Amino acid sequence: MIQITQLYLIRMKRISLLLFIIISSLCKGQEIKILDYPDSLIKKRRNIVIISESIGTISSLTLLNEIWYKNQSTGKFHFFNDGKEWMQVDKVGHAMASYYVGIAGIEALKWSGAKKNKATFWGGSLGLIYLTGVEILDGYSDKWGFSGYDMLANTSGAALAIGQSLIWDEQRVKLKFSTHQTKFAAYRPNLLGSNFTERILKDYNGQTYWLSLNIKDFLKKESHFPSWLNVAIGYGAEEMVTGNIDADWCMTNLTCMDFKRYRQFLPEFRCRFIQN
């Protein structure tokens, strides 16, 4: 039963991350307005947004608790220091999740006709609120705990979405995601993934998170700077077969000593798709 539950959770996480990847890919071009924004509040739409988001948040957290945390040993609420694990690649993933769920929340409230500040603060906090619920569940788990570093990352992602919406009413600096398959997952397939799909989600060695922007978005409209040039800085890390170098697995497996984990900062210049 526990094995089935773990597989089910993995599938849920796959769907969630793939959704973030798809959204970030759509944001490679210009801002895409797929919703009509009314000039004044439409209460029916606002109620739809509030009810659907509330039901989605509560039901998904309840389901997560039922299928995952109830099968783990639990105890008193406690904190967990995981700031040094995976060279913080996982923390950037937290920020990205909070960022894109926040953007979805902002767009949903704009669709309802809510005023800009209300749509931005309440909608942009949606990802932070949801991930805080997950952290609270972690806080009662003996295996994990409430992570202050996760919360810092979650807050950073929400702040990026909210700040840009307030300043520019658009997202000029975006978080994006790319992945590639690595050889390191083969050493610990249970932890880093045993097949192609699992490795996309679980092998932090193959994940790169990009802070991306288009220079012309920051210039005057009459500027002749090429609008197709997009620049980005990527962050990742490799040669990680455990969360940290002091993990028990490294104490019993000499293979761990062959890997020297390191960070990567990658510049990128690319042509941006121009939408007429």
N, C-alpha and C positions, 0 to 999 in steps of 0.2 A: 504493500500500500504506500509506503514511504517513497519507494522508487517511482511509482506511478505519479505521485504528487510532485516529486522533483522534476520529472519530465514535463508535467503540465505547467509548472512555474517557468521552466526554461522556455516553453512555447510562448507564454505570456510576455516574457521579457523580449523574445525575438520580435514579436509583433510590435511592441512598444518602440524598440529601437529602430526597426525598419520604418516605422511611421515618422520618426524624427529625421531619418536619413532622407526619406522622400520629400518631407517638408523643406529641409535644408537645400535639397537639389532644386526644388522649384524656386527657391529664393536666390539662385545664382543669377537670374536675369533681373530686370527692373521689377519694382514693386508691382505685384499682380493684385488688382482689385477685383475680387470675385463676388463681393457683397455690395449691395446698395446701402448707402448710409443716409438715413432720413435726417432732416434738419431738426426734428424734435423727438422727444421720447415717445415710443410706441409701447404702452404698458404690456400689451399681449406678448410682444417679442421679448421684452425684458423678463417677463415671468417665465417664458419658455427657456431663456438662457439660464436663469437662476435655478429653476426646477431641474433642468436636464443636467447642469453641472453638479448640483447637489446630489442628485441620485447617482450620477456616474462616480463621483468621488467616494461617497459613503458605501455604495455597493461594491466597488472594486477593492476598497480597503477591507471591507468585511470579508469578501471572498478570499483576498490574500491572507488574512488572518486564519480563515478556516482551513485553507488548503496547504498552508505553509507553516505558520507560526505555531499552530496547535500540535503539530507533529515534532516540534522542537521543545527542549526543556526550557521552562521560563521561571522567572523569579522576580525579585524586586527590581524596580526601575534603576538603571545604572548607565554610566557613560562609558564610552569606548574610544580609545585614542588610536586611530588608524591613519594619522596624518602622514606617516612615512611609507605607507603601503603603495605598491605599484607606481612609485615615483610620481604620485598624484595624477596619473593619467585618468584614473577612475573619477577623480574629483572634477576634472574638466567635463567628463561625461555627465555628471550631476548638474553642472552649470548649464550645459547645453539642453538637457531635458527641461529644466526649470525655465530656460529662456524661451523655448518653442511652445511649451504649454502656456506660458505667459502671453506670448503673441496671439495664440489662438483665443485666449480669454479676452484680450483687448479687442480683437476683431469682432468677437461675438457681441460684446457690449456696444461697440460702435454700430453694429447692425441693428441693435435695439433702439438706437437713437439717444443713448446716454451721453451726457456731457463729456467732453474730452478728458478732464481730470479724473472723473469718476470711472470712466471706461479704462483709463490708463492704470490707475492705482489698484482698483479692484480686479480688473481683468488681468493685469500684469502680475498680480500676486497669486494667480491660480496655481501655477506650477509649484511655487514655494509652499502654499497651503497643502497641496496634495503630498509633496515629498516630506513635509514635516510630519504628516500622518504616518508615512512609512518609517520615518526615523523613530517615532514614538513606539511603534510596534517593535522595532529593533531594540529599543531601550529595555524592553522586558524579556528579551531573549538572552539566555545564558551564553549562547555562542557568539553573539555580537554585542550591541549596545548602542546607545544614542551617541552619534558621532558629531561633535562640534565642527569638525572639518567638513563633513558632508553638508551641514547646515550653512557653513560659510560659502561653500560652492553653490548651494541652492539659492542663497540670497544674492550672490553675485550674478547668477543668470537672470533672476527676476529684475535686478537693478539695471542690467544692460538693456532689457526690453523696456522697462518703465522710463528710464532716463532718456533714451532716444525718442520715445514716443512724445515725451513732454517737450523736448528741445526742438525736434524736427518734424514731429508727427509722422515719422517713418523710421524704418530700420536701415540705417546707412552702414553700420558695422555689424556683420552677421557672424554667427558661429556655424561652421560647416564640419562635415565628417567624411573621412575616407578610410578605407581599410584594405589590407592585403594579407595574404596567408603567409605564415612564418614557419620555420622549422622547430620552434621552441614548444609548440603545442604537443608535439609528438612525445616529448619527455614527460608530460603530465596531462594526458588527455582528459582525465576526470575533472581537472581544474580549468584547463585552458581550451577544452573542446576536443571532441573526437571525430568531428566531421566538418565539412565546409561551413555550414550555417552556424553551428555552435561556436566555431573559432571566430567568426565575425563579431560575435557578442562577448565572448569570454577571454579571448587572447588579446590582452592589452598591448602586446608587442606589435601587433599589426594595426593598431588604431592610431589615427592621426586626427587631431582636432585643429581646425583652422579659424583664425580671426581674419575675416575677409572684408574688404571695402573697395569701392570704386572711387578713384581720386576725383573724378569730375563732379561727384555728388557734393563735394566740399568747396567747389569753385563757383564763380558767378555763372549764370545761365549763358551769358554771351561768350564765355571762355571757349577757345578753340582746342582745348586739351582733348585728346582722343577719348571718347566715351566708351570705347570697347575694351580699354585696359583695366583689368581688375588685378589687385594685388592682395596677397594674403601671407600670413605667418602661421606656420603649422607647429604643433607641439606633439611629441610622442616620446616613447622610450622603448628600448629593446634589451634582450638577454635577461628577461625576467621570467623565472620559472616558479617563483614564490612571491607572496605579497611583500615580504621584507627579507633582508639577508639573514635575520636571526630565526627564521621559521624552522620548525622541528624537522621538516623534510630535508633541509640542508645539513642537519646534524647527522643524518643517517645515510645520505647519498652524496658520495664524493663528486658526482657529476655536477652538482651545484657549484663547486669551486671553479669549474671551467668557464662559468659565465660571469662577465663583468658588466653589470647593468649600467646603462648610460642614457642620458637624455638626448633628444634631438630637437633642434629648432630649424625649421625648414622654410625658406622664402619661396614664394610662388608668384609668377606673373602669367596671366592667361587672358584670352579674349573673352569678353562677356557677350552673351546672347543679347541682341538689341531687339526689343519689342516695339513695333511701330504703334 
